[in-house]
Amino acid sequence: MKKLSKRAYIRLVALFAFLSVTLGAYSVVVTRQNERLSLTLTAQNQRAVNELCESLDSITVDLQKCLYAGTRDMLREQGNRLSGEAASAKESLSSLTAEEAGSDGLFRFLSQVGNYTLFLSGKEGNRLSSEDAESLAALYRYSEACSKALSDILSDYNEGTVSFSTVADTLGTEQSELPENFYSRMKDTSQTVTDYPTLLYDGPFSDSAAVEEADFLKKEDGITRKEAKKIAAEILGVKETALRQEQDIDSAVELYCFSMTDTYISVTKKGGYLYSFIKDKNVSEATLEPDEAVTRGKKHLKLLGYTDMNDSYYSVYDGICTVNYAYVQDSVICYSDLIKVSIALDTGEVLAVDASSYLSNHKEREIPQETVTPSRARRSVSDKLKILSYRKAFIPTDGGGEVFCYEFHCRDSNNQQVLIYIDCQSAKEQDILLLLYTDDGVLTK
C-alpha cells in the first residue's frame, strides 16, 4: 500500500476537521431550528387549549341557563348561542388534533349540543317535558365534568407536570422525570366532555355598551379647562396647583383630564360632571365590612351630585370593595345607568369612581304602562324555580336599546339563585342570570 505523503496527510486531516466543524455547525443550526419550531408549536397548543377552555366554560353556563328557561323562545336563543360557542370550541380542538388525543367524543358533543337545544326549542308546547329537561341536565353535567377535567390538565401543564412533547423529544431523559403527555391525558378524560360558567363580575349588565353621549349632557353648558380643574381639585380635596394637565379626550363624551402623583381624574366638558377617577394605594388589613363600604359609596355619590342611586352587586378583591350602583326612577331600576365605586376596606376611602356608563346612557325615561300583569309574567318563569321577589327594571339589549321587564329573583331546589327577566309588554323571557354568593361578594354568571 502506497504511503501517504506528509502533505497529503495534512490535507486529509484538514478535510476531516472541516467536515467535523461543518457538521457540528449544521447540527447546532438544525437543533436550534427544531427548538424554535417546538416552542412555536407549544405556544400554539397552549393558546388553543386556553381558547378551548373558555369556549367550554361558556357552553356550560348556557346549558345551565337552559335548565331555567321557561319558554321555547329563550331556549331557541340559548341554542343559537350554544351553536356559536361550539363552533369556536371545535376550531380550537382542531388545532390540537392528534391521532392519540381521543377527542372524537368531545367533537360529537360539540357538534350536537347546539343543534339538540334548537331541536327542543322547536317542539310543540311552551314547556319542556320532564324527559327533555333531564336530557338537558345530562348534557350540562357531562359538559361541566369535562370542563373541570380539561382545566385540571391545563393547570398541570402550567405546573410543568404535563407536556405537549412527544417521546422523541424526551429521549435521554430519565423515565421518572418525564412529564405526562397532554394527548394521553386528553384520551383518558375523553369520555367526560367540557364547559364551565363565565363569570361576569360586578352584577348584571355591568358591561352594557356606552356608545353615545347622554341626552341630558347634550343640554348642558360647556365649561372651561380652568373650571374643570377647579372641580377636579374639589373632588379630590387638593389644591389646583397639585394637578397636572393631561391630554383631553374627544370621544362620545368629551373630557378634560388631570393627574397627580397617584391619581388620574377626568371631568366632562359639558356640565362639569366627574367621569372617572382612580387612586393607586396599598390597602392594609380590612377593618370594614362590605355592607359598610356599600353605604359609604352611596353617600359619596350623593356628594358628587349623583342621586337616586341604588346599590346592586359588589365584589371584593385585595381589600377593595367595588360596588355597582344603578339609577332608580319611580321604583324602576335602570341597569344601563351604572356607576362603579371602589372603597378601601381599611380606611373607608373611596379609591375609584367610574361613571362612564351612567353619563353615556342616563336620561329620564318614559315608563310605559305594562300590558302584562306580574301574575301573567310569573307563568313564563320555569316551574323548576321558586320566585322569591320581583321588581321592574330596564335592561340593555345587544343592539343598544332597552327592554322594560319584570326582574324575578328565584331559587331552585339546589339553592341556586337566578334572575329571570320577563318583558312587561309581551311576557317574553328576555334574559337569565345566575347569582353566585361568595366571600368575595355577589357575582352573576
ZATOR-596078 format. One record per residue: residue number from 1; chain; x, y, z of N, C-alpha, C in turn. Coordinates in steps of 0.05 Angstrom, whole numbers. Atoms other than C-alpha are relative to their C-alpha. Example, Ala and Ser with C-alpha at 12.3 -4.5 7.8 and 13.67 -1.06 7.14 Angstrom:
ZATOR-596078
  nr kette    n.X    n.Y    n.Z   ca.X   ca.Y   ca.Z    c.X    c.Y    c.Z
   1     A     18    -24      0    246    -90    156     18     24      0
   2     A    -16    -24     -1    273    -21    143    -15     22     14
END
This chain:
ZATOR-596078
  nr kette    n.X    n.Y    n.Z   ca.X   ca.Y   ca.Z    c.X    c.Y    c.Z
   1     A     17    -24      0      0      0      0     18     25      0
   2     A    -16    -23      2     27     67    -20     -4     18     24
   3     A      2    -17    -24     44    111     39     -6     28     -8
   4     A      7    -28      4     12    180     43     23     18      5
   5     A    -20    -20     -5     58    238     36     -8     17     23
   6     A      6    -17    -23     63    286     94    -21     22     -8
   7     A     19    -21      9     27    340     53    -28    -11     -4
   8     A     27     12      4    -30    292     33    -13     -6     27
   9     A     11      7    -27    -37    271    106    -12     25     13
  10     A      9    -25    -12    -43    343    129    -26      9    -13
  11     A     25     -7     14    -96    356     75    -23    -17      9
  12     A     21     18     -8   -135    295     96    -10      7     28
  13     A      8     -8    -27   -134    316    169    -16     26      0
  14     A     14    -26      2   -155    387    150    -29     -4    -11
  15     A     26      5     11   -212    358    108    -19    -11     21
  16     A     16     11    -21   -237    316    166     -8     21     21
  17     A      5    -22    -20   -231    376    213    -22     18    -11
  18     A     20    -18     12   -271    419    164    -27    -13      0
  19     A     26     14      0   -325    366    156    -12     -1     28
  20     A      9      2    -28   -329    358    232    -12     27      9
  21     A     10    -26     -8   -337    433    243    -26      7    -15
  22     A     24     -5     16   -387    439    186    -24    -16     10
  23     A     22     16    -10   -429    381    210     -9      9     28
  24     A      7    -10    -27   -425    407    281    -16     25     -1
  25     A     15    -25      3   -448    476    259    -28     -6    -10
  26     A     26      7     12   -504    445    217    -18    -12     22
  27     A     15     13    -22   -525    403    277    -11     21     19
  28     A      9    -21    -18   -528    465    321    -23     16    -13
  29     A     21    -15     14   -569    503    268    -26    -16      0
  30     A     23     17      1   -617    444    260    -13     -2     27
  31     A     10      2    -27   -623    436    335    -15     25      8
  32     A     13    -26     -7   -639    510    344    -26      4    -15
  33     A     25     -2     16   -689    508    287    -22    -18     12
  34     A     20     18    -12   -723    448    319    -10     11     27
  35     A      8    -12    -26   -723    483    387    -20     23     -5
  36     A     18    -22      6   -755    545    356    -27    -11     -9
  37     A     24     12      9   -806    502    320    -16    -12     23
  38     A     13     12    -23   -821    464    384    -13     21     18
  39     A     11    -21    -16   -830    529    422    -25     12    -13
  40     A     22    -11     15   -876    556    368    -25    -18      2
  41     A     23     19     -1   -919    493    367    -11     -1     28
  42     A      9      1    -27   -922    492    443    -17     25      6
  43     A     15    -25     -4   -945    565    444    -28     -2    -13
  44     A     25      3     14   -998    549    392    -19    -19     14
  45     A     16     20    -14  -1021    488    430    -12     13     26
  46     A      9    -11    -25  -1025    527    495    -23     20     -5
  47     A     20    -19      7  -1065    583    462    -27    -14     -7
  48     A     24     15      8  -1113    532    432    -14    -12     24
  49     A     12     11    -24  -1123    498    499    -14     21     17
  50     A     12    -22    -14  -1137    564    533    -27      8    -12
  51     A     24     -8     14  -1188    583    480    -22    -22      2
  52     A     19     23     -3  -1220    513    484    -13      1     28
  53     A     10     -2    -27  -1227    521    559    -21     22      3
  54     A     18    -22     -1  -1260    589    551    -27     -6    -14
  55     A     24      7     15  -1309    563    498    -17    -20     16
  56     A     15     21    -15  -1327    503    540    -12     12     26
  57     A     12    -14    -23  -1338    548    600    -26     13     -7
  58     A     24    -14     10  -1388    589    560    -22    -20     -6
  59     A     20     20      7  -1423    526    536    -14    -10     26
  60     A     12     10    -25  -1433    501    608    -19     20     12
  61     A     17    -21    -11  -1461    567    631    -27      1    -15
  62     A     24     -2     16  -1511    569    574    -17    -25      3
  63     A     15     24     -5  -1531    497    585    -14      2     27
  64     A     13     -4    -26  -1545    514    658    -23     19     -2
  65     A     22    -19      5  -1587    573    635    -23    -13    -13
  66     A     22     15     14  -1626    526    590    -17    -15     21
  67     A     15     14    -21  -1646    488    653    -21     18     13
  68     A     19    -19    -13  -1681    551    678    -17     14    -20
  69     A     16    -13     20  -1711    572    612    -30     -8      3
  70     A     29      6     -4  -1787    578    620    -15     -1    -26
  71     A     14     -1     25  -1804    587    546     18    -11    -22
  72     A    -15     11     23  -1785    557    479     17     23    -14
  73     A    -15    -22     12  -1763    627    454     27      3     13
  74     A    -25     -3    -14  -1710    632    508     18    -24     -6
  75     A    -15     23      7  -1688    561    493     12      2    -27
  76     A    -10     -4     27  -1681    579    420     24     19      0
  77     A    -22    -20     -1  -1638    639    437     25    -13     12
  78     A    -23     13    -11  -1593    597    481     12    -20    -19
  79     A    -10     19     20  -1589    544    426     17     13    -21
  80     A    -16    -15     20  -1563    596    377     27      7     12
  81     A    -25     -6    -13  -1511    618    427     18    -24      3
  82     A    -15     24     -3  -1490    547    441     12     -9    -26
  83     A    -10      8     26  -1482    533    367     25     16     -7
  84     A    -23    -16      5  -1434    592    360     24     -7     18
  85     A    -22      7    -18  -1394    573    422     12    -27     -6
  86     A     -9     27      7  -1390    501    400     18      1    -25
  87     A    -17     -3     24  -1362    523    332     28     10      8
  88     A    -26    -11     -9  -1307    563    367     16    -22     14
  89     A    -14     21    -15  -1291    504    412     11    -21    -20
  90     A     -9     20     20  -1286    456    352     24     11    -15
  91     A    -23    -11     14  -1238    504    317     25     -2     17
  92     A    -23      2    -19  -1193    505    379      8    -29      2
  93     A     -6     29     -2  -1198    429    385     14    -10    -25
  94     A    -12      8     25  -1179    421    312     30      7      0
  95     A    -28     -8     -1  -1114    458    326     16    -20     17
  96     A    -13     18    -18  -1098    405    378     -1    -29    -10
  97     A      6     27      8  -1120    344    339     25    -17     -4
  98     A    -21     20      3  -1072    286    347    -14    -27      0
  99     A     13     26      2  -1088    215    330     -5    -13     27
 100     A      3     14    -25  -1076    193    401    -16     16     20
 101     A     14    -17    -19  -1117    250    432    -27    -11      9
 102     A     25     12     -7  -1181    210    431    -22     21      5
 103     A     19    -22     -4  -1224    272    421    -26     -3    -15
 104     A     24      5     16  -1279    240    379    -26      6     17
 105     A     23     -4    -17  -1328    242    438     -5     30      4
 106     A      3    -29     -4  -1315    316    450    -11     13    -25
 107     A     10    -10     25  -1325    331    376    -29     -6     -4
 108     A     28      8      2  -1390    293    377    -18     18     17
 109     A     16    -16    -18  -1415    332    437     -2     29    -11
 110     A      0    -27     11  -1395    399    406    -17      3    -25
 111     A     16      0     25  -1430    381    341    -30     -2      7
 112     A     28      5     -6  -1494    362    377    -13     19     19
 113     A     13    -15    -22  -1504    409    436    -17     23    -10
 114     A     17    -22      9  -1529    470    398    -24    -10    -16
 115     A     22     10     17  -1570    431    347    -22    -13     18
 116     A     20     13    -17  -1603    390    402    -17     20     16
 117     A     15    -21    -15  -1622    452    442    -20     14    -19
 118     A     18    -12     19  -1651    484    379    -23    -19     -7
 119     A     21     20      5  -1689    419    366    -21      1     22
 120     A     20     -1    -22  -1721    422    435    -17     25     -1
 121     A     15    -25      0  -1740    495    425    -21      0    -22
 122     A     19      1     21  -1778    477    362    -23    -20      5
 123     A     21     19     -6  -1822    424    395    -26     15      9
 124     A     25    -12     -7  -1895    438    409     -2      4     30
 125     A      4     -6    -29  -1918    468    475     21     21     10
 126     A    -18    -21    -10  -1887    524    515     20    -10     21
 127     A    -18     11    -21  -1856    480    569     14    -25    -10
 128     A    -15     25      6  -1804    425    565    -13    -23     15
 129     A      9     24    -15  -1826    355    582     22     -8     20
 130     A    -20      8    -20  -1792    323    642     22    -16    -13
 131     A    -20     16     14  -1756    276    594     21     18    -14
 132     A    -18    -19     13  -1728    334    553     17     16     19
 133     A    -15    -15    -20  -1708    372    615     22    -17     12
 134     A    -20     18    -10  -1670    311    640     23     -3    -20
 135     A    -21      2     21  -1633    305    573     18     25      1
 136     A    -16    -25     -2  -1611    378    580     18     -1     25
 137     A    -15      2    -25  -1590    365    652     24    -19     -3
 138     A    -22     19      5  -1548    306    629     22     13    -17
 139     A    -20    -15     16  -1514    349    576     15     19     17
 140     A    -14    -19    -18  -1499    401    629     20    -14     18
 141     A    -18     14    -18  -1469    350    677     24    -10    -15
 142     A    -21     10     17  -1428    320    621     20     22     -7
 143     A    -16    -23      7  -1403    388    599     16     11     24
 144     A    -13    -10    -24  -1387    411    670     24    -18      8
 145     A    -21     19     -8  -1347    348    685     24      1    -18
 146     A    -22     -1     19  -1307    353    622     16     26      1
 147     A    -13    -26     -3  -1293    426    632     20     -1     23
 148     A    -17      2    -23  -1264    411    700     25    -17     -7
 149     A    -22     18      8  -1221    355    671     20     15    -17
 150     A    -18    -14     18  -1192    399    617     15     23     16
 151     A    -13    -20    -16  -1179    455    667     22    -12     18
 152     A    -20     13    -16  -1142    406    711     25     -6    -17
 153     A    -23      6     17  -1098    385    652     16     26     -5
 154     A    -14    -25      5  -1083    458    636     15     10     25
 155     A    -13     -7    -25  -1066    471    709     26    -16      3
 156     A    -24     17     -2  -1018    412    709     21      8    -21
 157     A    -19    -10     21   -987    438    644     15     24     10
 158     A    -13    -24    -11   -974    505    677     19     -6     22
 159     A    -18      8    -22   -941    469    735     23    -17    -10
 160     A    -21     15     12   -897    430    687     -2    -30      2
 161     A      3     29     -2   -925    361    701    -13    -13    -24
 162     A     11      9     26   -958    356    632     14     15    -22
 163     A    -15    -12     22   -923    369    566    -13     -8    -27
 164     A      9      7     27   -941    372    492     22    -16    -14
 165     A    -22     14     13   -874    338    477     -6    -29     -6
 166     A      3     28      7   -871    271    443     23    -16     13
 167     A    -21     18    -11   -829    211    464     27      8    -12
 168     A    -25     -6     14   -776    231    412     13     25     12
 169     A    -11    -25    -11   -769    300    444     13     -5     27
 170     A     -9      4    -28   -753    269    512     20    -23      2
 171     A    -19     22     -1   -702    216    493     24      9     17
 172     A    -23     -6    -17   -645    213    543     -9     11     27
 173     A     10    -10    -26   -690    238    599     -8    -24     17
 174     A      7     22    -18   -698    193    660    -31     -4      0
 175     A     28      6      1   -766    158    659    -15     14     23
 176     A     13    -12    -23   -782    185    729     -3     30     -3
 177     A      1    -28      4   -771    256    703    -18      8    -23
 178     A     17     -6     23   -816    251    642    -27     11      9
 179     A     27     -9     -5   -878    295    645    -21    -16    -15
 180     A     22     14     14   -945    265    626     -5     14    -27
 181     A      6    -10     27   -964    273    553    -29     12      0
 182     A     26    -13      1  -1021    322    541    -22    -17    -13
 183     A     19     15     16  -1055    279    489     -9    -26     14
 184     A      7     24    -16  -1052    218    534    -21      7     21
 185     A     20     -9    -20  -1088    258    588    -27      6    -13
 186     A     25     -5     14  -1139    281    537    -15    -25     -6
 187     A     12     26      6  -1151    209    517    -13    -12     25
 188     A     10     11    -25  -1160    189    590    -26     13      8
 189     A     24    -15     -9  -1214    243    600    -19      5    -23
 190     A     16     -6     24  -1246    240    531    -29     -7      4
 191     A     28      8     -5  -1309    209    560    -15     21     16
 192     A     13    -19    -18  -1324    270    603    -11     25    -13
 193     A      8    -24     15  -1333    329    554     -8     25     17
 194     A     -5    -22    -18  -1329    400    579    -14     27     -4
 195     A      8    -29      0  -1352    471    597     -7      9     28
 196     A      5    -11    -27  -1357    516    658     -8     29     -3
 197     A     12    -27      4  -1394    583    670     20     23      0
 198     A    -15    -25      1  -1364    650    651    -12     19     20
 199     A      9    -18    -21  -1369    698    710      2     29    -10
 200     A      0    -29      6  -1390    770    696      1     14     27
 201     A     -2    -12    -26  -1364    807    757    -15     27      0
 202     A     12    -26     -6  -1398    868    786    -31      1     -5
 203     A     29      0      2  -1470    846    775    -11      2    -28
 204     A     12      1     27  -1519    844    717      4     25    -16
 205     A     -1    -21     21  -1508    886    655     21     21      6
 206     A    -21    -19     -6  -1445    919    683     16      8    -24
 207     A    -16     -5     23  -1413    916    615    -17      9    -24
 208     A     18     -9     22  -1471    946    575     14     22    -15
 209     A    -15    -19     18  -1447    987    516     -7     29      6
 210     A      4    -29     -4  -1437   1061    526     11     13    -26
 211     A     -9     -8     27  -1435   1089    455     -5     30     -5
 212     A      6    -27      7  -1468   1157    453     -1     18     25
 213     A      3    -20    -22  -1469   1220    495    -29      0      9
 214     A     27      0    -10  -1530   1221    540    -14     26     -7
 215     A     16    -23      7  -1587   1268    523      4     23     19
 216     A     -2    -21    -20  -1580   1305    588     27     15     -1
 217     A    -26    -13      2  -1506   1320    575     -1     20    -24
 218     A      2    -17     24  -1523   1349    506    -12     27      7
 219     A     14    -25     -8  -1566   1401    541     16     17     19
 220     A    -16    -14    -20  -1512   1421    590     19     20    -14
 221     A    -18    -20     11  -1469   1483    580     29    -10      2
 222     A    -28      7     -1  -1395   1475    565     15     15     22
 223     A    -17    -13    -20  -1342   1492    617     28      3    -11
 224     A    -28     -4      9  -1271   1517    610     18    -21     15
 225     A    -19     18    -13  -1209   1476    627      6     10     29
 226     A     -5    -11    -26  -1197   1523    686    -22     -8     19
 227     A     23      8    -17  -1267   1509    713      1    -30      6
 228     A     -2     29     -4  -1256   1434    703     21     -7     21
 229     A    -22      6    -19  -1190   1436    741     -9      7     29
 230     A     10     -7    -27  -1225   1471    800    -19    -22     10
 231     A     19     21     -7  -1280   1418    800     16    -25      9
 232     A    -16     24     -6  -1228   1361    798     15      3     27
 233     A    -14     -5    -25  -1188   1393    855    -19     -2     24
 234     A     20      2    -21  -1251   1399    898     -8    -28      6
 235     A      8     28     -4  -1270   1327    886     22    -15     15
 236     A    -23     14    -12  -1200   1303    906      8     12     27
 237     A     -8    -13    -25  -1193   1352    963     28     10      0
 238     A    -27    -10      2  -1128   1382    938      0     28    -12
 239     A     -2    -26     13  -1103   1449    913      2     -4    -31
 240     A      0      2     30  -1110   1463    838     29     -3    -10
 241     A    -28      1      9  -1034   1471    834     11    -28      2
 242     A    -10     28     -3  -1026   1398    853     -6    -17    -24
 243     A      9     15     24  -1059   1376    788     16      7    -25
 244     A    -12     -4     26  -1023   1367    722    -21     -4    -22
 245     A     19      3     22  -1060   1376    657      8    -23    -18
 246     A     -5     22     18  -1066   1314    614    -15      5    -26
 247     A     12     -4     26  -1088   1306    542    -31     -4      2
 248     A     29      3      0  -1163   1318    531     -8    -25    -15
 249     A     12     23     15  -1207   1261    507    -25     11    -14
 250     A     22     -9     16  -1254   1278    450    -14    -23    -13
 251     A     15     23     10  -1298   1217    443    -30      7      2
 252     A     29     -5     -2  -1374   1209    450     -5     19     23
 253     A      1    -18    -23  -1366   1241    519     27     14      1
 254     A    -25    -15      1  -1314   1297    515      9      6     29
 255     A    -10     -1    -28  -1268   1302    576     25     18      2
 256     A    -25    -12     -9  -1216   1346    610     13    -20     19
 257     A    -13     20    -17  -1164   1302    643     24     13     15
 258     A    -21    -10    -18  -1116   1315    701     12    -23     15
 259     A    -12     21    -16  -1068   1276    744     18     12     22
 260     A    -20     -7    -21  -1024   1279    806     16    -26      5
 261     A    -19     22     -4   -973   1231    835    -13    -28     -2
 262     A     12     27     -1  -1020   1172    848    -29      0    -10
 263     A     28     -3      7  -1086   1196    818     -4     10    -28
 264     A      7     -9     26  -1118   1205    750    -30      6      1
 265     A     28     -9     -1  -1185   1243    741     -8     12    -26
 266     A     11    -12     24  -1229   1264    684    -28     12      6
 267     A     25    -15     -5  -1287   1314    682    -12      6    -27
 268     A     13     -4     26  -1339   1323    626      2     30     -8
 269     A     -1    -28     11  -1331   1385    582    -27     14      1
 270     A     27    -11     -3  -1406   1394    585    -11     -7     28
 271     A     12      5    -26  -1436   1403    654     20     -3     23
 272     A    -20      3    -21  -1371   1390    692     -5    -23     19
 273     A      5     23    -16  -1391   1321    717     26    -17      3
 274     A    -22     20     -3  -1340   1272    746     -6    -23    -18
 275     A      3     23     17  -1330   1219    693     13    -24     13
 276     A    -13     22    -15  -1279   1177    730     25     10     15
 277     A    -26     -4    -12  -1221   1178    777      9    -26     13
 278     A    -12     24    -12  -1174   1125    804     25      8     15
 279     A    -23     -6    -17  -1124   1129    861     15    -26      6
 280     A    -16     23     -5  -1067   1080    868      9      0     30
 281     A     -7      0    -28  -1059   1060    941      2    -29     10
 282     A     -3     26    -13  -1035    999    980    -20     -1     23
 283     A     21      3    -21  -1092    974   1024     10    -21     20
 284     A     -9     19    -21  -1075    942   1091    -24    -17      9
 285     A     20     19     -9  -1117    894   1132    -27     13      3
 286     A     27    -11      0  -1192    904   1125    -11      4     29
 287     A     14     -5    -26  -1229    936   1184    -30      5     -5
 288     A     28     -5      7  -1295    950   1148    -13    -25    -13
 289     A     16     20     13  -1349    901   1127     -9     11    -27
 290     A      9     -9     26  -1372    904   1054    -26     17      2
 291     A     25    -16     -2  -1441    929   1076      5     29      7
 292     A     -7    -28     -7  -1409    990   1108     13     14    -23
 293     A    -11    -12     24  -1369   1002   1045    -21      8    -20
 294     A     22     -6     18  -1433   1000   1005    -14     26      8
 295     A     13    -24    -10  -1464   1053   1049     18     25     -5
 296     A    -18    -23      5  -1402   1098   1044      1      8    -29
 297     A     -1     -6     29  -1401   1092    969    -24     15     -9
 298     A     25    -14      7  -1473   1114    964      0     29      9
 299     A     -2    -27    -10  -1461   1175   1008     19     16    -17
 300     A    -19    -14     17  -1401   1193    965    -12      8    -26
 301     A     13     -6     25  -1443   1191    902    -19     24      4
 302     A     18    -23     -6  -1493   1239    934     16     26      1
 303     A    -17    -24     -2  -1436   1288    949      9      9    -28
 304     A     -9     -6     28  -1416   1284    875    -24      9    -17
 305     A     23     -9     16  -1487   1301    853    -15    -23    -13
 306     A     14     23     12  -1508   1230    833    -20    -10     21
 307     A     21      8    -19  -1574   1219    869    -17    -23    -12
 308     A     18     22      8  -1627   1163    866     15    -24    -11
 309     A    -16     23      8  -1573   1110    860     -4    -22     21
 310     A      4     23    -18  -1586   1041    889     23    -20     -4
 311     A    -21     20      3  -1531    990    904    -12    -25    -12
 312     A      9     25     13  -1537    928    861     16    -23     10
 313     A    -17     23     -8  -1480    878    869     28     10      5
 314     A    -27     -9     -6  -1409    881    894     20    -23     -1
 315     A    -21     20     -2  -1342    845    893     23     11     16
 316     A    -22     -8    -17  -1282    846    939     26    -12    -11
 317     A    -26     10     10  -1210    840    915     22     16     12
 318     A    -23    -13    -12  -1145    856    951     -7     23     19
 319     A      7    -19    -21  -1180    893   1007    -16     24    -11
 320     A     16    -22     12  -1221    937    959    -27    -11     -8
 321     A     28      8      7  -1297    932    953    -10     17    -23
 322     A     11    -14     23  -1324    951    884    -30     -5     -2
 323     A     29      2     -1  -1398    966    885    -12     12    -25
 324     A     16    -11     23  -1447    976    827    -24     14     11
 325     A     24    -15     -7  -1499   1030    837    -15      6    -26
 326     A     16     -5     24  -1556   1035    786    -21     21      7
 327     A     20    -22     -3  -1603   1094    776    -27    -12      3
 328     A     28      9     -4  -1674   1085    801    -19     23     -6
 329     A     20    -20      7  -1732   1123    770    -28    -11      6
 330     A     27      8     -8  -1801   1116    802      0    -30      6
 331     A     -2     28    -10  -1780   1049    834      8    -20    -22
 332     A     -9     17     22  -1756   1022    767     31      2     -2
 333     A    -29     -1      1  -1682   1003    766      9      1    -30
 334     A     -9     -4     28  -1645   1026    703     29     -9     -1
 335     A    -26     12     -1  -1586    980    694     21     12    -19
 336     A    -20    -13     18  -1554   1020    637     13     23     14
 337     A    -11    -24    -14  -1544   1080    684     15     -9     24
 338     A    -15     14    -21  -1490   1047    724     25     16      8
 339     A    -25    -12    -10  -1434   1076    768     13    -20     18
 340     A    -16     18    -17  -1379   1034    799     17     17     19
 341     A    -16    -14    -20  -1347   1057    863     17    -20     15
 342     A    -18     18    -14  -1286   1024    896      8     13     27
 343     A     -4    -10    -27  -1277   1032    971     21    -17     14
 344     A    -21     15    -15  -1215   1013   1012    -13    -10     26
 345     A     12     12    -24  -1236    966   1068     16      4     25
 346     A    -15     -6    -24  -1181    990   1115     -7     28     12
 347     A      6    -27     -9  -1198   1064   1118    -27     11     -9
 348     A     25    -10     10  -1263   1071   1080      3     21    -21
 349     A     -5    -21     20  -1230   1118   1030    -10    -10    -27
 350     A      9      6     27  -1261   1120    960     25      2    -18
 351     A    -24      2     17  -1206   1098    912     -5      3    -29
 352     A      7     -2     29  -1243   1099    846    -29      4     -4
 353     A     28     -4      9  -1307   1122    813      1     -2    -31
 354     A      2      2     29  -1327   1102    742    -30      5     -7
 355     A     27     -8      7  -1389   1139    718     -5      0    -30
 356     A      1      0     29  -1377   1125    644    -27    -10    -11
 357     A     25     11     10  -1439   1081    634    -23     19      6
 358     A     22    -18     -8  -1484   1129    672      0     25    -19
 359     A     -1    -25     16  -1460   1191    633     -6     -5    -29
 360     A      5      6     28  -1467   1155    567    -29     -9     -5
 361     A     27     12      4  -1536   1125    579    -22     14     15
 362     A     21    -11    -18  -1572   1168    631    -20     18    -15
 363     A     22    -17     10  -1639   1200    613    -24     -5     18
 364     A     25      5    -14  -1706   1209    645    -18    -15    -20
 365     A     15     18     18  -1746   1152    616    -30      3      3
 366     A     30      1     -1  -1819   1149    598     -7    -29      6
 367     A      5     27     -9  -1840   1088    637    -27     -9    -11
 368     A     25      8     12  -1893   1051    597    -18    -15     20
 369     A     19     16    -16  -1955   1020    626      2    -29     -8
 370     A     -3     28      7  -1943    946    630    -26    -12     -9
 371     A     25     13     10  -1993    905    590     -2    -29     11
 372     A     -1     27    -12  -1972    840    625      0      3     30
 373     A      0     -1    -29  -1990    832    698     22    -17     12
 374     A    -20     17    -13  -1940    804    748     -8    -30      1
 375     A      9     28     -1  -1983    741    755      2    -13    -27
 376     A     -3     12     26  -1983    731    680     29     -4     -7
 377     A    -29      2      5  -1908    743    676     12    -24     15
 378     A    -10     22    -16  -1897    691    730     -3    -27    -15
 379     A      4     25     14  -1924    638    683     22     -5    -21
 380     A    -22      3     19  -1864    650    637     26     -9     14
 381     A    -23      9    -16  -1816    631    694     -2    -30      3
 382     A     -1     30     -2  -1795    558    696    -12     -9     26
 383     A     12     11    -24  -1834    516    745     21    -14     17
 384     A    -21     12    -16  -1767    489    769     11     21     21
 385     A    -10    -21    -17  -1756    556    804    -22     11     19
 386     A     18    -13    -19  -1787    586    866      6     30      0
 387     A     -4    -29      2  -1798    661    859      1     11     28
 388     A     -3    -12    -27  -1772    699    920    -10     29      1
 389     A      9    -27      1  -1786    770    898      1     10    -29
 390     A     -2    -11     27  -1794    814    837     -1     31      1
 391     A      1    -29      3  -1786    886    814      2      6    -30
 392     A     -1     -8     28  -1788    926    749     28     11     -6
 393     A    -27     -9      8  -1725    942    710      1      5    -30
 394     A     -8     -3     28  -1699    970    645     26    -15     -3
 395     A    -25     15      5  -1646    922    618     10      7    -28
 396     A    -11     -6     26  -1599    937    560     -1    -24    -19
 397     A     -1     22     21  -1601    897    495     26      2    -15
 398     A    -25      1     16  -1543    877    450      0     22    -22
 399     A      1    -20     21  -1568    927    398      1     28     10
 400     A     -3    -27    -11  -1560    986    445    -26     12     10
 401     A     26     -9    -10  -1634    992    464     -5     -9     28
 402     A      8      9    -27  -1671    975    528    -27    -15     -2
 403     A     26     14     -3  -1728    929    548    -10      3     28
 404     A     13     -4    -26  -1777    942    604     -9    -28     10
 405     A      4     28     -9  -1780    878    645     -8     -2     30
 406     A      2      9    -28  -1801    844    709     26    -15      6
 407     A    -24     15     -9  -1738    820    745     -9    -18     23
 408     A      8     20    -20  -1756    756    783     25    -12     13
 409     A    -22     12    -15  -1707    735    837    -10    -27      9
 410     A     10     28     -4  -1714    659    841     21    -18     13
 411     A    -17     20    -11  -1684    597    873     -9    -27     -9
 412     A      8     27      7  -1682    525    851      3    -19     24
 413     A      0     20    -22  -1684    461    892     28     -4     12
 414     A    -27      2    -10  -1608    462    899     11     26     12
 415     A     -6    -26    -11  -1609    533    927     16     18    -18
 416     A    -12    -18     20  -1580    562    863    -20     24     -4
 417     A     17    -23      4  -1607    634    858      3     11    -28
 418     A      1     -7     28  -1627    660    790    -17     26     -3
 419     A     17    -23      7  -1652    726    760    -12     -6    -28
 420     A     14      5     25  -1704    717    705    -13     27     -8
 421     A     11    -25     10  -1724    777    662    -23     -6    -20
 422     A     24      5     16  -1795    776    632    -10     27    -11
 423     A      9    -24     13  -1817    830    582    -28      8     11
 424     A     25    -10    -11  -1872    873    614    -22      4    -21
 425     A     19     -4     21  -1906    881    546     -9    -25    -14
 426     A      6     24     16  -1902    812    515      1    -26     16
 427     A     -5     24    -17  -1886    763    572     22    -18    -11
 428     A    -23     15     11  -1826    741    531     23     -1     21
 429     A    -23      3    -17  -1768    714    571     24     13    -13
 430     A    -21    -16     14  -1712    764    556     28     -9      8
 431     A    -27      6     -8  -1653    741    597      0    -17     26
 432     A     -4     16    -24  -1627    694    652     28      6     10
 433     A    -26     -3    -13  -1571    709    701      1    -18     25
 434     A     -4     17    -23  -1543    662    753     14     15     22
 435     A    -12    -14    -23  -1526    691    822     19    -18     14
 436     A    -20     15    -15  -1464    669    859      8     16     24
 437     A     -7    -13    -25  -1454    687    932     26    -12     10
 438     A    -25      9     -9  -1382    682    955     10     19     22
 439     A    -12    -18    -20  -1337    711   1009     10     26    -13
 440     A    -11    -23     14  -1313    759    956    -23     18    -12
 441     A     21    -16     10  -1382    787    940    -23    -15    -13
 442     A     22     11     15  -1444    775    899      5      4    -29
 443     A     -7     -1     28  -1430    758    827    -22    -12    -17
 444     A     20     13     18  -1471    738    766     14    -14    -22
 445     A    -10     15     23  -1460    688    711    -17      6    -24
END
